[in-house]
Structures are given as structure tokens and as C-alpha cells.
Amino acid sequence: MVVLASLVLMLGLGVAVVGVIVPALPAVPFALLGAVLAAWMTGFERIDVSLLVWVAVLTALAQGVDLLGTWFGSRYFGARRAGLWGGIVGALVGIVIAPPWGFLAGALGGAFLAELATGRPTREAFEAGVGALVGTLTGVAGKFVIIVVIAFITLGRLWRG
């Protein structure tokens, strides 16, 4: 049963990694789902409830890292409130119009256009857009790192025997 549980967990982790790359999927929750199913399949003996709580905390942290990465990146590069919201809305529009990578151009374009709309000079508006892009990429990298941590702690427990 451990082999099958391992496959289910690795499937969840794999979908999570794809979800980081293709943001239309809710990435890290799939890793949590894989861990819960693997724990259930092994009778919660190898992956216990306390470990699942930690995986759930890491899942919530990953969602926060994604949002905070965009926010801090935008702020660091000088975005104001309009640029922050423009980057978020632009990323959402971008993923709908041009999946899977449209969220990157959307974050940059949304922040840039929102900053221009508030009267910022073109150079400053562009810098805010670049900040939204850098922040979004930072959030993506942070989610990937958290998935790797979840993989190590859950697979390590599962295979520990």
C-alpha cells in the first residue's frame, strides 16, 4: 500500500508543480490533497495528522507568498495602490486571455497601465510594471520551493518505513 500511496502523493506533487508553471491550476492545494490521500491510504501511520497540519500550514503560506511576492515586488519598484491593483487585475486578465503565461505580461501591463492612468510618468509606470512582474516571478519561485519542502517531508515520512 505504501507504493500506491507514494504514487498518489507524487501525482499530487506533480500536479502542484504543473500548477506553479500553469497558474490556472491551484498548485499547492494539490500537494496537500496528495498528502491527505497518501496518509489515509496508509492508515495515518506514516503520515500522521500532525504532519498534515504542517502541510496545510505550508499550503496556506504558499498562497500568501504568491500574493506577497507580487505586492513587495511592486512596492519595491515604486508602484502605488493603483499599480498594485493593476498588477493583480492584469495577471488575472492575462491568464484568461493568453494562458498559461499571460499572467506575466498581464501583471506588467496591468500595473503599467494603472500607473499611467493615475498620471505617473511613463518611466515610473514602467518600473512599477516591472516590479509587478518581478514580484509575480518571486511568488512563483516561493511556491515552488514550498512544494519541494512538502515533497521532502511527506515522502521522507512515507518511505521511512
Backbone as ProteinMPNN parsed JSONL, in Angstrom:
{"seq_chain_A": "MVVLASLVLMLGLGVAVVGVIVPALPAVPFALLGAVLAAWMTGFERIDVSLLVWVAVLTALAQGVDLLGTWFGSRYFGARRAGLWGGIVGALVGIVIAPPWGFLAGALGGAFLAELATGRPTREAFEAGVGALVGTLTGVAGKFVIIVVIAFITLGRLWRG", "coords_chain_A": {"N_chain_A": [[0.815, -1.197, 0.0], [2.074, 1.172, 0.535], [3.537, 1.785, -1.716], [1.557, 2.399, -3.615], [0.363, 4.558, -2.28], [2.542, 6.279, -2.33], [2.708, 6.779, -5.066], [0.28, 8.129, -5.468], [0.72, 10.389, -3.867], [2.966, 11.47, -5.2], [1.762, 12.053, -7.622], [-0.01, 14.087, -6.849], [1.907, 15.983, -6.032], [3.217, 16.363, -8.455], [1.166, 17.489, -10.046], [0.898, 19.802, -8.586], [3.357, 21.086, -9.083], [3.089, 21.495, -11.835], [0.956, 23.228, -11.661], [2.177, 25.475, -10.617], [3.641, 26.309, -12.76], [1.692, 26.527, -14.732], [-0.526, 28.651, -14.069], [-3.325, 28.444, -13.971], [-4.188, 26.313, -12.594], [-4.831, 25.391, -9.198], [-2.14, 25.294, -7.585], [-0.499, 24.421, -5.033], [-2.492, 23.379, -3.237], [-3.05, 20.891, -4.432], [-0.826, 19.367, -3.743], [-1.235, 19.175, -1.01], [-3.663, 17.733, -1.063], [-2.739, 15.323, -2.208], [-1.042, 14.487, -0.121], [-2.878, 14.113, 1.973], [-4.478, 12.051, 0.913], [-2.508, 10.029, 0.64], [-1.825, 9.687, 3.307], [-4.238, 8.739, 4.345], [-4.465, 6.364, 2.884], [-2.458, 4.855, 4.009], [-3.336, 4.457, 6.516], [-2.88, 6.573, 8.264], [-0.522, 6.085, 9.569], [2.132, 6.44, 8.699], [2.202, 8.99, 7.596], [1.073, 11.233, 9.653], [-1.611, 12.996, 11.4], [-0.569, 15.326, 12.538], [1.583, 15.95, 10.847], [0.14, 16.428, 8.523], [-1.166, 18.737, 9.289], [0.986, 20.51, 9.327], [1.615, 20.46, 6.611], [-0.699, 21.621, 5.624], [-0.428, 24.175, 6.734], [1.875, 25.007, 5.371], [0.773, 25.032, 2.816], [-1.094, 27.117, 3.005], [0.729, 29.154, 3.537], [2.097, 29.195, 1.115], [0.17, 30.259, -0.617], [0.012, 32.8, 0.459], [2.657, 33.679, 0.04], [2.701, 33.912, -2.691], [0.918, 36.075, -3.187], [2.099, 38.07, -1.572], [4.621, 38.243, -2.734], [4.12, 39.47, -5.213], [3.072, 41.88, -4.281], [5.192, 42.99, -2.682], [7.242, 43.105, -4.617], [6.147, 44.892, -6.468], [5.855, 47.161, -4.842], [8.534, 47.62, -4.12], [9.617, 48.439, -6.509], [8.366, 50.819, -6.801], [5.576, 51.037, -7.205], [2.315, 52.351, -6.763], [-0.866, 52.339, -5.032], [-2.721, 52.025, -7.163], [-1.122, 50.78, -9.084], [-0.502, 48.387, -7.774], [-3.022, 47.137, -7.618], [-3.604, 47.151, -10.333], [-1.638, 45.409, -11.308], [-2.46, 42.97, -10.145], [-5.08, 42.639, -11.198], [-4.41, 42.725, -13.904], [-2.809, 40.407, -14.117], [-4.734, 38.417, -13.664], [-6.48, 38.87, -15.833], [-4.675, 38.408, -17.887], [-4.114, 35.639, -17.631], [-6.494, 34.576, -18.451], [-6.815, 35.527, -21.064], [-4.436, 34.801, -22.418], [-3.422, 32.045, -21.743], [-0.737, 29.749, -20.876], [1.016, 31.631, -19.895], [0.22, 34.243, -19.86], [-0.321, 35.607, -17.53], [2.024, 36.761, -16.656], [2.749, 38.819, -18.509], [0.394, 40.183, -18.212], [0.474, 41.071, -15.534], [2.614, 42.877, -15.63], [1.687, 44.652, -17.661], [-0.806, 45.454, -16.598], [-0.143, 46.783, -14.185], [1.476, 48.799, -15.236], [-0.329, 50.215, -16.966], [-2.274, 50.999, -15.097], [-0.789, 52.673, -13.431], [-0.07, 54.642, -15.285], [-2.614, 55.658, -15.803], [-3.144, 57.024, -13.496], [-1.622, 59.23, -13.756], [1.133, 59.034, -13.547], [4.525, 59.432, -14.649], [5.742, 57.941, -17.702], [8.116, 56.396, -17.482], [8.29, 55.834, -14.682], [5.874, 54.476, -14.381], [6.37, 52.253, -15.971], [8.475, 51.092, -14.533], [7.084, 50.364, -12.228], [5.448, 48.42, -13.367], [7.389, 46.528, -14.122], [8.197, 45.844, -11.582], [5.887, 44.558, -10.651], [5.942, 42.331, -12.323], [8.428, 41.127, -11.59], [7.885, 40.644, -8.89], [5.734, 38.852, -9.148], [7.037, 36.687, -10.37], [8.771, 36.074, -8.284], [6.959, 35.225, -6.359], [6.029, 32.9, -7.64], [8.385, 31.375, -7.645], [8.706, 31.102, -4.886], [6.445, 29.538, -4.251], [7.141, 27.204, -5.589], [9.418, 26.384, -4.148], [8.212, 25.832, -1.685], [6.602, 23.663, -2.401], [8.606, 21.789, -2.923], [9.645, 21.5, -0.337], [7.39, 20.397, 0.94], [7.302, 17.995, -0.485], [9.714, 16.748, 0.341], [9.288, 16.422, 3.147], [6.942, 14.885, 3.298], [7.287, 12.637, 1.562], [9.599, 11.65, 2.71], [8.676, 10.824, 5.246], [6.823, 8.944, 4.436], [8.359, 6.978, 3.143], [10.049, 6.201, 5.097], [9.553, 3.965, 6.609]], "CA_chain_A": [[0.0, 0.0, 0.0], [2.966, 2.325, 0.573], [3.908, 2.109, -3.093], [0.411, 3.082, -4.211], [0.265, 5.855, -1.599], [3.634, 7.099, -2.855], [2.318, 7.209, -6.407], [-0.768, 9.14, -5.317], [1.373, 11.596, -3.359], [3.79, 12.041, -6.268], [0.838, 12.63, -8.597], [-0.419, 15.378, -6.284], [3.063, 16.891, -6.098], [3.441, 16.677, -9.865], [0.137, 18.448, -10.463], [1.231, 21.061, -7.91], [4.448, 21.721, -9.833], [2.49, 21.985, -13.081], [0.136, 24.374, -11.287], [3.046, 26.644, -10.449], [4.029, 26.719, -14.106], [0.443, 26.877, -15.414], [-1.242, 29.154, -12.903], [-4.768, 28.23, -13.979], [-4.427, 25.262, -11.598], [-4.486, 25.803, -7.83], [-0.941, 24.479, -7.399], [-0.108, 23.782, -3.776], [-3.546, 22.524, -2.673], [-2.939, 19.524, -4.955], [0.17, 18.686, -2.928], [-1.939, 18.853, 0.237], [-4.599, 16.652, -1.361], [-1.944, 14.103, -2.35], [-0.57, 14.08, 1.202], [-4.031, 13.606, 2.728], [-4.838, 10.738, 0.364], [-1.452, 9.076, 0.994], [-1.971, 9.411, 4.742], [-5.431, 7.902, 4.502], [-4.182, 5.05, 2.304], [-1.56, 4.121, 4.905], [-3.943, 4.436, 7.849], [-2.302, 7.677, 9.042], [0.592, 5.583, 10.364], [3.4, 7.024, 8.256], [1.919, 10.426, 7.544], [0.037, 11.405, 10.667], [-2.396, 14.228, 11.353], [0.283, 16.483, 12.848], [2.305, 16.292, 9.626], [-0.834, 17.023, 7.6], [-1.389, 20.121, 9.724], [2.126, 21.279, 8.827], [1.468, 20.596, 5.159], [-1.766, 22.614, 5.426], [0.164, 25.482, 7.037], [2.735, 25.336, 4.228], [-0.114, 25.337, 1.696], [-1.587, 28.487, 3.23], [1.892, 30.022, 3.379], [2.381, 29.308, -0.321], [-0.78, 31.205, -1.198], [0.436, 34.114, 0.934], [3.921, 34.024, -0.619], [2.351, 34.32, -4.044], [0.366, 37.427, -3.135], [3.078, 38.996, -1.007], [5.694, 38.442, -3.707], [3.67, 40.485, -6.159], [2.918, 43.144, -3.564], [6.507, 43.541, -2.338], [7.953, 43.444, -5.846], [5.566, 46.128, -6.999], [6.207, 48.254, -3.928], [9.97, 47.867, -4.184], [9.885, 49.165, -7.746], [7.708, 52.118, -6.765], [4.145, 51.061, -7.539], [1.359, 52.879, -5.784], [-2.051, 51.488, -4.882], [-3.276, 51.716, -8.493], [-0.226, 49.816, -9.717], [-0.668, 47.099, -7.105], [-4.281, 46.55, -8.091], [-3.473, 46.929, -11.767], [-0.857, 44.185, -11.498], [-3.273, 41.808, -9.786], [-6.134, 42.502, -12.207], [-3.746, 42.392, -15.161], [-2.407, 39.0, -14.084], [-5.947, 37.61, -13.829], [-6.923, 39.02, -17.222], [-3.669, 37.767, -18.727], [-4.237, 34.185, -17.605], [-7.694, 34.231, -19.213], [-6.621, 35.859, -22.48], [-3.29, 34.114, -23.02], [-2.844, 31.038, -20.856], [-0.53, 29.785, -19.443], [1.993, 32.632, -19.481], [-0.339, 35.584, -19.948], [-0.329, 36.283, -16.23], [3.247, 37.555, -16.509], [2.562, 40.05, -19.28], [-0.748, 40.878, -17.622], [0.915, 41.767, -14.321], [3.405, 44.025, -16.062], [0.827, 45.589, -18.376], [-1.838, 45.998, -15.717], [0.468, 47.769, -13.288], [1.917, 49.911, -16.078], [-1.49, 50.995, -17.397], [-2.916, 51.612, -13.923], [0.055, 53.791, -13.005], [-0.244, 55.706, -16.286], [-3.956, 56.227, -15.636], [-3.134, 57.94, -12.344], [-0.802, 60.39, -14.064], [2.581, 58.836, -13.345], [5.327, 59.462, -15.879], [5.87, 56.644, -18.361], [9.241, 55.629, -16.923], [7.902, 55.35, -13.354], [4.813, 53.488, -14.576], [7.012, 51.044, -16.481], [9.207, 50.494, -13.414], [6.085, 49.702, -11.391], [5.067, 47.207, -14.086], [8.488, 45.572, -13.981], [8.12, 45.367, -10.2], [4.8, 43.572, -10.573], [6.437, 41.125, -12.989], [9.457, 40.525, -10.729], [7.196, 40.138, -7.711], [4.972, 37.667, -9.538], [8.002, 35.601, -10.543], [9.25, 35.72, -6.947], [5.897, 34.419, -5.758], [6.054, 31.597, -8.302], [9.554, 30.663, -7.117], [8.409, 30.761, -3.497], [5.521, 28.4, -4.241], [7.888, 26.018, -5.999], [10.246, 25.974, -3.007], [7.334, 25.231, -0.676], [6.231, 22.33, -2.892], [9.766, 20.924, -2.709], [9.676, 21.209, 1.106], [6.299, 19.444, 1.2], [7.718, 16.7, -1.042], [10.728, 16.141, 1.207], [8.798, 15.974, 4.454], [5.923, 13.838, 3.187], [7.882, 11.423, 1.009], [10.518, 11.134, 3.726], [7.885, 10.092, 6.247], [6.161, 7.795, 3.805], [9.338, 5.958, 2.804], [10.894, 5.921, 6.253], [9.321, 2.558, 6.937]], "C_chain_A": [[0.862, 1.266, 0.0], [3.354, 2.743, -0.839], [2.772, 2.874, -3.769], [0.217, 4.465, -3.582], [1.351, 6.809, -2.093], [3.295, 7.629, -4.241], [1.249, 8.295, -6.358], [-0.168, 10.462, -4.837], [2.205, 12.263, -4.453], [2.919, 12.64, -7.378], [0.365, 14.006, -8.12], [0.696, 16.412, -6.344], [3.347, 17.306, -7.537], [2.433, 17.685, -10.396], [0.409, 19.809, -9.821], [2.337, 21.803, -8.657], [3.919, 22.272, -11.156], [1.643, 23.222, -12.791], [0.942, 25.631, -11.019], [3.417, 27.205, -11.822], [2.816, 27.194, -14.904], [-0.526, 27.362, -14.339], [-2.765, 29.038, -12.938], [-5.149, 27.135, -12.981], [-4.066, 25.777, -10.207], [-3.345, 24.941, -7.284], [-0.834, 23.739, -6.076], [-1.24, 22.987, -3.118], [-3.539, 21.091, -3.219], [-1.896, 18.728, -4.19], [-0.448, 18.273, -1.591], [-2.903, 17.691, 0.026], [-3.863, 15.327, -1.506], [-1.454, 13.586, -1.012], [-1.711, 13.495, 2.034], [-4.421, 12.221, 2.23], [-3.793, 9.679, 0.716], [-1.533, 8.707, 2.472], [-3.14, 8.471, 4.99], [-5.167, 6.478, 4.015], [-3.277, 4.21, 3.195], [-2.073, 4.124, 6.343], [-3.387, 5.494, 8.783], [-1.158, 7.222, 9.938], [1.91, 6.244, 9.975], [3.296, 8.545, 8.132], [0.767, 10.645, 8.504], [-0.633, 12.778, 10.555], [-1.525, 15.448, 11.641], [1.094, 16.904, 11.619], [1.365, 16.929, 8.604], [-1.158, 18.462, 7.987], [-0.249, 21.004, 9.223], [2.054, 21.485, 7.318], [0.376, 21.622, 4.846], [-1.254, 24.025, 5.707], [1.067, 25.928, 5.889], [1.904, 25.698, 2.994], [-0.649, 26.764, 1.816], [-0.455, 29.494, 3.043], [2.213, 30.246, 1.902], [1.434, 30.3, -0.995], [-0.401, 32.627, -0.782], [1.704, 34.595, 0.255], [3.642, 34.54, -2.028], [1.843, 35.768, -4.06], [1.378, 38.438, -2.621], [4.247, 39.248, -1.959], [5.337, 39.531, -4.697], [3.609, 41.852, -5.482], [4.281, 43.782, -3.265], [7.311, 43.93, -3.569], [7.451, 44.743, -6.44], [5.963, 47.323, -6.143], [7.679, 48.623, -4.032], [10.332, 48.698, -5.42], [9.043, 50.439, -7.872], [6.243, 52.161, -7.122], [3.343, 51.664, -6.394], [0.159, 51.942, -5.749], [-2.627, 51.084, -6.245], [-2.426, 50.665, -9.199], [-0.336, 48.436, -9.101], [-1.925, 46.401, -7.616], [-4.229, 46.271, -9.583], [-2.697, 45.667, -12.082], [-1.656, 42.936, -11.207], [-4.348, 41.565, -10.848], [-5.532, 42.11, -13.552], [-3.317, 40.936, -15.223], [-3.614, 38.09, -14.295], [-6.463, 37.674, -15.266], [-5.959, 38.298, -18.159], [-3.799, 36.261, -18.77], [-5.452, 33.734, -18.394], [-7.458, 34.432, -20.712], [-5.522, 35.025, -23.125], [-2.677, 33.099, -22.062], [-1.697, 30.31, -21.548], [0.34, 30.939, -18.983], [1.464, 34.052, -19.489], [-0.349, 36.336, -18.635], [0.907, 37.145, -16.034], [3.127, 38.882, -17.245], [1.416, 40.863, -18.699], [-0.373, 41.652, -16.371], [1.694, 43.025, -14.688], [2.507, 45.08, -16.709], [-0.218, 46.236, -17.497], [-1.292, 47.063, -14.784], [0.892, 49.012, -14.066], [0.731, 50.806, -16.46], [-2.185, 51.688, -16.225], [-2.114, 52.809, -13.428], [-0.041, 54.956, -13.996], [-1.577, 56.414, -16.101], [-4.031, 57.198, -14.46], [-2.196, 59.123, -12.555], [0.68, 60.232, -13.827], [3.309, 58.938, -14.672], [5.55, 58.044, -16.416], [6.985, 55.798, -17.745], [8.883, 55.044, -15.558], [6.819, 54.282, -13.462], [5.401, 52.166, -15.071], [7.787, 50.335, -15.372], [8.247, 49.769, -12.467], [5.623, 48.403, -12.043], [6.134, 46.125, -13.994], [8.484, 44.997, -12.565], [7.033, 44.333, -10.021], [5.238, 42.253, -11.207], [7.459, 40.398, -12.115], [8.815, 39.921, -9.477], [6.4, 38.879, -8.001], [5.905, 36.474, -9.715], [8.573, 35.138, -9.201], [8.225, 34.857, -6.224], [5.848, 33.017, -6.34], [7.22, 30.765, -7.757], [9.325, 30.232, -5.672], [7.463, 29.571, -3.396], [6.242, 27.116, -4.633], [8.747, 25.485, -4.846], [9.384, 25.292, -1.943], [6.869, 23.85, -1.119], [7.384, 21.351, -2.685], [9.872, 20.548, -1.226], [8.59, 20.196, 1.463], [6.685, 18.057, 0.687], [8.721, 16.009, -0.121], [10.133, 15.618, 2.513], [7.77, 14.844, 4.336], [6.503, 12.54, 2.624], [8.874, 10.803, 1.995], [9.788, 10.326, 4.788], [7.29, 8.818, 5.657], [7.144, 6.662, 3.554], [10.208, 5.537, 3.978], [10.755, 4.468, 6.717], [9.367, 2.318, 8.366]], "O_chain_A": [[0.427, 2.312, -0.481], [3.484, 3.934, -1.121], [3.01, 3.889, -4.424], [-0.063, 5.433, -4.289], [1.107, 8.004, -2.255], [3.564, 8.789, -4.553], [1.304, 9.265, -7.114], [-0.515, 11.527, -5.348], [2.155, 13.482, -4.616], [3.305, 13.629, -8.002], [0.343, 14.967, -8.889], [0.458, 17.575, -6.669], [3.677, 18.461, -7.804], [2.795, 18.621, -11.109], [0.177, 20.847, -10.44], [2.257, 23.018, -8.839], [4.263, 23.386, -11.55], [1.619, 24.158, -13.59], [0.433, 26.74, -11.179], [3.493, 28.418, -12.012], [2.91, 28.157, -15.665], [-1.265, 26.563, -13.763], [-3.43, 29.497, -12.009], [-6.306, 27.044, -12.571], [-3.097, 26.522, -10.056], [-3.592, 23.957, -6.588], [-1.065, 22.53, -6.027], [-0.95, 21.976, -2.478], [-3.98, 20.172, -2.53], [-2.065, 17.523, -4.003], [-0.216, 17.167, -1.103], [-2.956, 16.769, 0.84], [-4.316, 14.31, -0.98], [-1.446, 12.377, -0.782], [-1.526, 12.491, 2.722], [-4.668, 11.318, 3.029], [-4.151, 8.551, 1.055], [-1.331, 7.55, 2.842], [-3.029, 7.518, 5.761], [-5.588, 5.508, 4.645], [-3.324, 2.981, 3.142], [-1.326, 3.826, 7.275], [-3.425, 5.311, 10.0], [-0.848, 7.869, 10.938], [2.718, 6.571, 10.845], [4.205, 9.277, 8.522], [-0.375, 10.29, 8.211], [-0.26, 13.603, 9.721], [-1.73, 16.503, 11.039], [1.271, 18.099, 11.38], [1.75, 17.863, 7.901], [-1.395, 19.306, 7.123], [-0.484, 22.116, 8.749], [2.391, 22.556, 6.812], [0.513, 22.405, 3.906], [-1.607, 24.967, 4.997], [1.031, 27.089, 5.481], [2.291, 26.572, 2.218], [-0.653, 27.52, 0.844], [-0.656, 30.56, 2.462], [2.56, 31.355, 1.494], [1.854, 31.086, -1.844], [-0.486, 33.553, -1.589], [1.827, 35.775, -0.073], [4.275, 35.489, -2.491], [2.299, 36.581, -4.864], [1.503, 39.534, -3.168], [4.801, 40.347, -1.983], [6.148, 40.409, -4.989], [4.045, 42.855, -6.047], [4.502, 44.958, -3.554], [7.984, 44.961, -3.575], [8.237, 45.591, -6.863], [6.358, 48.367, -6.661], [8.03, 49.803, -4.032], [11.229, 49.54, -5.382], [9.015, 51.064, -8.932], [5.706, 53.25, -7.329], [3.67, 51.495, -5.219], [0.174, 50.877, -6.367], [-2.979, 49.922, -6.448], [-2.96, 49.761, -9.841], [-0.273, 47.428, -9.805], [-1.893, 45.23, -7.994], [-4.756, 45.259, -10.044], [-3.044, 44.933, -13.007], [-1.552, 41.946, -11.932], [-4.513, 40.448, -11.336], [-6.078, 41.262, -14.257], [-3.444, 40.296, -16.267], [-3.526, 37.102, -15.024], [-6.837, 36.653, -15.845], [-6.386, 37.65, -19.115], [-3.617, 35.656, -19.826], [-5.456, 32.635, -18.95], [-7.857, 33.6, -21.527], [-5.669, 34.589, -24.267], [-1.542, 33.269, -21.617], [-1.704, 30.267, -22.778], [0.402, 31.21, -17.784], [2.199, 34.981, -19.155], [-0.382, 37.567, -18.621], [0.855, 38.15, -15.325], [3.373, 39.943, -16.671], [1.462, 42.093, -18.695], [-0.849, 42.768, -16.166], [1.464, 44.098, -14.13], [2.561, 46.256, -16.35], [-0.493, 47.429, -17.627], [-1.901, 48.118, -14.609], [0.691, 50.138, -13.61], [0.795, 52.023, -16.291], [-2.63, 52.829, -16.347], [-2.683, 53.834, -13.052], [-0.086, 56.117, -13.591], [-1.658, 57.636, -16.229], [-4.882, 58.088, -14.435], [-1.995, 59.929, -11.646], [1.42, 61.214, -13.901], [2.762, 58.568, -15.711], [5.543, 57.074, -15.658], [6.799, 54.603, -17.515], [9.149, 53.869, -15.306], [6.838, 53.298, -12.723], [4.981, 51.093, -14.64], [7.756, 49.107, -15.284], [8.561, 48.69, -11.965], [5.427, 47.398, -11.359], [5.823, 44.948, -13.81], [8.737, 43.808, -12.37], [7.225, 43.339, -9.321], [4.937, 41.181, -10.684], [7.361, 39.186, -11.924], [9.167, 38.817, -9.062], [6.388, 37.946, -7.198], [5.597, 35.372, -9.261], [8.827, 33.949, -9.008], [8.577, 33.882, -5.561], [5.645, 32.048, -5.608], [7.053, 29.586, -7.446], [9.704, 29.128, -5.28], [7.654, 28.694, -2.554], [5.977, 26.056, -4.065], [8.793, 24.279, -4.604], [9.791, 24.283, -1.368], [6.753, 22.949, -0.287], [7.156, 20.201, -2.31], [10.159, 19.396, -0.902], [8.844, 19.246, 2.203], [6.422, 17.055, 1.352], [8.588, 14.819, 0.162], [10.438, 14.503, 2.936], [7.733, 13.949, 5.18], [6.236, 11.462, 3.153], [8.973, 9.581, 2.1], [10.248, 9.253, 5.179], [7.262, 7.766, 6.296], [6.794, 5.495, 3.734], [11.014, 4.615, 3.858], [11.719, 3.841, 7.156], [9.191, 1.183, 8.808]]}, "name": "protein", "num_of_chains": 1, "seq": "MVVLASLVLMLGLGVAVVGVIVPALPAVPFALLGAVLAAWMTGFERIDVSLLVWVAVLTALAQGVDLLGTWFGSRYFGARRAGLWGGIVGALVGIVIAPPWGFLAGALGGAFLAELATGRPTREAFEAGVGALVGTLTGVAGKFVIIVVIAFITLGRLWRG"}
